[in-house]
Amino acid sequence: RHYEIHRREARVMASNRLCELVGIEYPIFQGGMAWVANASLASAVSNAGGLGIIAAMNSNADQLRAEISKCRALTEKPFGVNVMLMSPFADEVAAVIAEERIPVVTTGAGNPSKYMEGWLAADVKVIPVVPSVALAKMVARRGASAVIAEGGESGGHVGDLTTMALVPQVCDAVEIPVIAAGGIGDGRGVAAAFMLGACGVQLGTRFLVAKECTIHQNYKNKVLAARDIDTITTGKRFGHPVRCLKNDFSRMLAENEYKPGITAEEFEKLGVGALRKAVLDGDTAGGSFMCGQIAGMVDREQTCAEIIRELFTQAEDVLERTKIWEK
């Protein structure tokens, strides 16, 4: 049985461009979730054969360097760093990534073009998260190794397009590998991503309940208890929509977002520190529990290795049934 699982998985990943590009066993990235994606989670995903990613979030240079050191002590496999381009420390974090020669950098919340020349000169593979065809084409022209096409089903900061609509259009628009993200929770989602033209996937919500994920147990429990309709998106009025689980905090944001006279700055202040409250304190009322729409599919804690093995075994079963490999 063990041999059969490996044989079937190998067919999903045969000649996979993403695995060859990054040097990983399975074509899966772990999302760079702020306050969540630390050395513990990233190293576990990398050790399991995927690409673990450390979230730089609002870390300064010293804080990021310390987390990179921790990750290197826990794994000899490739791992990446995610840069939130809106961070006030983005410039110094970008410099650290080049100095440390991190194998892969992913980016979110903006256009990474200003940093790409420096990263490419340091042999860092740049793989931006893109919410549109236009940005995918722009970063491809400037030397991106791949792109992550992320649909609005995902947790945290989201775009308008759905994964089903975005991924094939990005695949048609660029020659570099495309990684699908948003709304992928099991092997069916992985298989669907391949059918849409992607050669890999990025998952965030599923890894929230990984045993190696160090978030507060209250956060994990909320994900495990979530139903399909239990997420909400706020902030779209001000151009920065965020998806999280429904609770007192997210309902408060929804109520205030369209109040007459409220400014973007006032609205932004309402959310300061809320993600930290969720991740570190487990504040079920006042925390921002960022989470994707597939939360209703997540029903148990597993190790990163168990999650990844299950995803690709299921994906191969689905793809076998389509007879795609016989064509």
N, C-alpha and C positions, 0 to 999 in steps of 0.2 A: 504493500500500500504506500509506504514512504517513497519508494522508487517511482511509483506511478504518479504521485503528486509532483515530484521533481520533473518527470518527463513532460507532464502537461503544462507546468509553469514555463518550462523552457521554450515551448512553442509560442507562448504569448510574447516572450522576450527575445526570440531569435532575431539576430541582426538588428536589435533595437537601437536606433540612432541616439536616443537619450542616454541609455546605459553606456554606450561607447564614448559619448561626449564627456560624461561626468565621471565615469569609472565606478558605476554602481551596479549592483546585481539586479535590482528590481526598478522599473521606470516609475518611481514614486518619490515625490518631494513631500516633506512635512511643512505645513504653512508656517511662516514667520510671525507667529501671534505674539503681540506685545504682552509683557508680563508673564507669558506662558511658555514661550519657546526659549528655554534656557539650556545650559550645557547638559543637564540630566536628560531632557527629552531629546535634544538633537543628537547626542551621542548614542542613545538607545536606538533611534531610527537608523542612524548610519551603521551601527553594529548589526542591525537586522537586514541590511542590504539596500536600504533606501538612501535618500539624501536628507539628513537632519539639518535643520536651519536654526541658527541663533537669531533672535529678534534684537536688533540694536535699539529699537524704539527710541526713547529719549535719553539713552545712555550717552555719557561723554566718552572721550577716548580711553581714559584709564579704566572705566567700568567695562567697556567692551573688550579691551585687551585682557582683563582679568577673566572674563567669561570664555574667551577664546582659549586661554591657557587651561582652564578647567576642562573644556571639551577635548583638547588635545591629550589631556591626561587620561581621559575615559575612552577614547577611540583612536585607532590608527587609520580609520577609513576617512574618505572625503566628507566634508561637511561645508555648509554655507553660512552666510550672514545675510539677514534681511535689513535693508536700510529704509526707514520711513523718511521720505524726502522732505516732509514738512517739519522734521525735528530741528530745533535750533542748533543741534550739535552735528548736523548732517555733514558739514565740511570736515570736521576733525574725525568723524567716524569713517568717512570715505578714505581719508588718508591712512587710517589704521588698517583698513582692509587691504590697501595696496602694500603697505609696509609688511604686514603679516603674510602676504601672498595667500590669502584665503582662496581655495579652489573655485568657489562659486559665490557670486553676490546676486541676490534678488532684490528688487526694489518695488516700492509701493507708494501711493499717494503723491504721484507727480511724474515728471519727466526727468530721467537720470542723465540726460545728455552731457551736462556740464562735468560729470565725473567719469564718463566712459573712457576718455582718452587715457587718463591716469591708470584706471583699472586694467585696461587692455595692455598697457605698457608693462604692467606687473604680472601679466599672464593670468589675470583673474577672468573667469568666464562670467559675462554679464547676462543675466536672465531676468528682464523686467516683467512685472505683472502689468498686463495691459487690459483696459476695459473696452477698447475699440480697435478697429482695423487701422485707423489713421496712426495711432501711437505705435501699433505693432510694426507698421511699415517704416516709420521714422527711426525706431531703435534698431531695426534690422539693417537699415542703410548705414547706421553709425557703428555697426560692428557687434551687435548683440549675438550671442551664441545660440539663443533660443528665446522664446517668450512664453509667459504663463497667461493664457486667456482665461480670465476669471469672470464668471457670470454673477449676477446679483443675488443668486441663491445662497451665496457664501455668508459667513459671519464677519463681523467687523465692518470696515469701510467697503462699500459696494458701489458698483456701477449700475447702469440702467438695463443693459442687455442681459438676457438669460444665457446660460451656458450652451443650451441647445442651438440658439441663434448665433452666438458669438464665435464659438470654436470653429465651425466649418468655414465661416467667412474669413477668419484669420488664417486658417490653413490654406485657403485659396490665394491669400494675398502675399504670403511670405514663403521663402524657400527654406528657412531655418526651422528646426524642430519646434513644435507647438505642444505645450503642456496644458491640459484642461483642468480647470478648477471651478469649484462652486457646485454644490448639489450632488457631490459624489460621496456615497456612504457605504457602498458594498461592491461586490464584484460585477453586478449588473451595470453600475455606473462606470466602472473602469472599462468594461467591454464597450459601453456606449461611447465613451471618449475615443477609443480606438476606431470605432465605426465612423465617427465624425471626422476622422483624419488626424487626431492627436497621436503622439507617440509616447505619451506619459501623462501622469495625473499628479495633482497636488491636493492634499487633504489637510484640513485643519480640525474640524469638529470631531471627527472620529478619534483623533489623537488627544483630545481633551480628556478622555477617560482611559488613556493608557496608564498602566501601572507606574511607569517611569515619569509620568507627568506630575509635577509637584504642586499643582494648584490646590486650593482648599477643597476638602471633600464635599462641602456644600455646593460648590460649583459643579463638581462631577455629578452629584445627586440631582441637581436641577436639569442637567443634560439628559441623564438617564430617565428622568420622569417626564420629559417633554413630549408633547404630541406634535402632529404635523402643523397645527395652526398656532403654535406657541411662540413664534418669533414675531418681532415688530421692527420696522425700519423708521428711524427718526433722523432729522437733519437735512432732508432732501431740499427743503426750502432755501437753505443757506449753502447748498452745493457740496455738502459733505455727509451723505447718508450713511448711517451705521445700522447694521442689523444685530439685534441681541434678543435674549429671551424676555418675555413679558414679565414685569414685576412692578412694584410701586415706583421705582426709579424710571423705568422706560415709559410707563404711563404718564408720569409727571412731565417728561420731556415732550411726549406727544401732545399733551394738553397745552404746553407753553409755546410750542413751535409756531403755531398760527395765531397767537394772541396779537391783537393790533398794537403796533408800536415796538414790539420786541426786536432788538437788533441782533445781528449775528454774534457780536461780542458778548452780549448778555446771555444769549442762548448757549454759547460755548462754555461760559462760566458755570452753567448749571451741571455740566458733566465732568468738571475737573475732579480727578481722583477717583472717579466711580469704578473704573476698571480695576484699579489697585484694590479697592474695597472688595470687589468680587473675588479676585485671584488670591489675595493674601489673607483677607479677613473673613471671607465667606459671608459677607453681609447680604443676606437674601433680599432685604428690602431696598437698601441704598446702593447696591452694587450694580455695575453694568456687566451682565453675563453675555458677552459676545458669543454668538453661536449661529450656525447655518441652519437652513431649512430642513436638512436631513436629520436633525436631532431626534425626531420621532422614530428613526430607524436604529438609533444607538441604544442598546439595551443591556450592555454588560461591560465591565472593565476587563481588559486584556493587556498582555505585554505588547510592546511594539512589534516584536517578532511574530506573535500570534495574529495581530491585526494584518500585517503585510502578507503573511502566508495565506490567510483566509481570503483576502481580497483577490489575490492572483489565482488561487485555486478556483474560486467562484467565477472569476472572469474567463478562465479557460473553459470551464463547463459551459458557460453561455456561448462563447465563440464556437465551441465544438458543435453546438446545436444549430448554429447558423450555416454550418458547412463552409464557412468562409475560407478555410484552409485548403479546401479541395478545388478551389477555383484558380 
